[in-house]
């Protein structure tokens, strides 16, 4: 059965990955059309993840879908001034850890007792760290990359286990982007502090 599902979803993984990479590249260029490619990639992922019974990842992608639609309209209608990138405070850490614990407990319970998931704990962990990472990213905290990469580091072997090799490769790519993103944001913070010091 798994072999049949794998054959049926390989081409969808390829198409979804192409759209996902295009979305990332357009986002780097600050191009509004990145959301169009992102939405298509997410819709494809929802079907593939359903076939693999990764239900927590499905909910996570639905969250991404809502945020992508919101972002698309938000960009089209103008944006508020961007918050500066900064390090998380103790309260931010507390909230992020709280999100991880709450999401993990709810997801693992739901997956274990109300779905046919065969990897409820691992699937719940991937989503829990990703939810916290997305929350920190919305607040433009540099630690978002750490939480997102914790999610990616769990997702990579999970996707290999589910024989979703193309998505596993995409997640490895996202892990690399997350690592470079952390150091890029760190450099931005350092440069902004230098500019502030020079202006005083």
Secondary structure, DSSP 8 states (H G I E B T S, - for coil): -HHHHHHHHHHHHHHHHHHHHHHHHHHHTT-TTHHHHHHHHHHHHHHHHHHTT-HHHHHHHHHHHHHHHHHHHHHHT--------B---HHHHHHHHHHHHHHHHHHHHHHHHHS--S-HHHHHHHHHHHHHHHHHHHTTBTTHHHHHHHHHHHHHHHHHHTT-HHHHHHHHHHHHHHHHHHHHHHHHHHHHHHHHHHH-
